[in-house]
Amino acid sequence: MKINIPTPLRAYTGGQQTVTVPGATVAEALQALTAAYADLRNHLYTPEGKLRSFVNLYLNDDDIRYLPQKESTPVEESDELTIIPSIAGGVAAICNLFCS
Amino acid sequence: MLHLSYSGYAALRAHGEETYPHECCGVLLGNSVPDGNRVRQIVRAGNTRTDRAHDRYNIAPEELIRIQRQARTLGLDIVGFYHSHPDCPAQWSQTDFNEAHWVGCSYVITRVDRGQAAVTNSFLLTGTSEEDKKFLDEPVEIEVNEQHIEQEKGHA
């Protein structure tokens, strides 16, 4: 299956936007990805092996957290997995310092 | 260095004025260049933090994926993000830092005072991991093309 790599992680895939890996499930595909590109592991997973909270994984258009089988969801060769770190923030903390 | 067209610069500041007193947010599409990032297109995004949009923003991952697909068809990448700080400095906050995960991307912040865009700054997220990431002040080069200068003369 194809895995889409976001801009900040391409440094660890030789600059590739998309990589193709084998695997019958999402978990197997991710395992193949980190086996091929070992430096990615630390960016995707915590030292305890959990997916980092800010890393979103989408199988085609579906967030895998909301799929019944989550990372055990079977995948086809034509499926696309997208890794997309979250983007958020806000003025909250600084405003307390400067604006109150 | 962040290279940004005048129209892009004006567009992201106008977005902050439109959403005031709430924060606006959006994505910068472009290319990485030897001295930084060059923005080719500004894409507005919705702020999903409707519960406290006055001091927080979040872009839905689904929207981010759609924008990333759009970028790919144009031969562009996501090179940064922008948001506004209503009535607060154009400096990154601890919340901005904690939630910043796109190393190598530019984070543009515009201060909007009483509905008027004031200072706009950019910060480059650098580092090799979550543990050593940091924001660096990033110079912004506003590129004004001749056509724009002519339009400005026409309005003078």
Chai-1 contact restraints between the chains, C-beta under 6 A:
chainA,res_idxA,chainB,res_idxB,connection_type,confidence,min_distance_angstrom,max_distance_angstrom,comment,restraint_id
A,T7,B,D77,contact,1.0,0.0,6.0,A-B,restraint_1
A,T7,B,I78,contact,1.0,0.0,6.0,A-B,restraint_2
A,P8,B,W102,contact,1.0,0.0,6.0,A-B,restraint_3
A,P8,B,V103,contact,1.0,0.0,6.0,A-B,restraint_4
A,P8,B,G104,contact,1.0,0.0,6.0,A-B,restraint_5
A,F54,B,H101,contact,1.0,0.0,6.0,A-B,restraint_6
A,N56,B,P61,contact,1.0,0.0,6.0,A-B,restraint_7
A,Y58,B,I65,contact,1.0,0.0,6.0,A-B,restraint_8
A,T82,B,I65,contact,1.0,0.0,6.0,A-B,restraint_9
A,I84,B,P61,contact,1.0,0.0,6.0,A-B,restraint_10
A,I84,B,L64,contact,1.0,0.0,6.0,A-B,restraint_11
A,I84,B,I65,contact,1.0,0.0,6.0,A-B,restraint_12
A,P85,B,H101,contact,1.0,0.0,6.0,A-B,restraint_13
A,P85,B,W102,contact,1.0,0.0,6.0,A-B,restraint_14
A,I87,B,I59,contact,1.0,0.0,6.0,A-B,restraint_15
A,I87,B,F81,contact,1.0,0.0,6.0,A-B,restraint_16
A,A88,B,N58,contact,1.0,0.0,6.0,A-B,restraint_17
A,A88,B,E99,contact,1.0,0.0,6.0,A-B,restraint_18
A,G89,B,T95,contact,1.0,0.0,6.0,A-B,restraint_19
A,G89,B,D96,contact,1.0,0.0,6.0,A-B,restraint_20
A,G89,B,E99,contact,1.0,0.0,6.0,A-B,restraint_21
A,G90,B,D55,contact,1.0,0.0,6.0,A-B,restraint_22
A,G90,B,R56,contact,1.0,0.0,6.0,A-B,restraint_23
A,G90,B,Y57,contact,1.0,0.0,6.0,A-B,restraint_24
A,G90,B,T95,contact,1.0,0.0,6.0,A-B,restraint_25
A,V91,B,D55,contact,1.0,0.0,6.0,A-B,restraint_26
A,V91,B,H85,contact,1.0,0.0,6.0,A-B,restraint_27
A,V91,B,C88,contact,1.0,0.0,6.0,A-B,restraint_28
A,V91,B,S93,contact,1.0,0.0,6.0,A-B,restraint_29
A,A92,B,D55,contact,1.0,0.0,6.0,A-B,restraint_30
A,A92,B,T95,contact,1.0,0.0,6.0,A-B,restraint_31
A,A93,B,S93,contact,1.0,0.0,6.0,A-B,restraint_32
A,A93,B,Q94,contact,1.0,0.0,6.0,A-B,restraint_33
A,A93,B,T95,contact,1.0,0.0,6.0,A-B,restraint_34
A,I94,B,S93,contact,1.0,0.0,6.0,A-B,restraint_35
A,C95,B,C88,contact,1.0,0.0,6.0,A-B,restraint_36
A,F98,B,P89,contact,1.0,0.0,6.0,A-B,restraint_37
A,C99,B,C88,contact,1.0,0.0,6.0,A-B,restraint_38
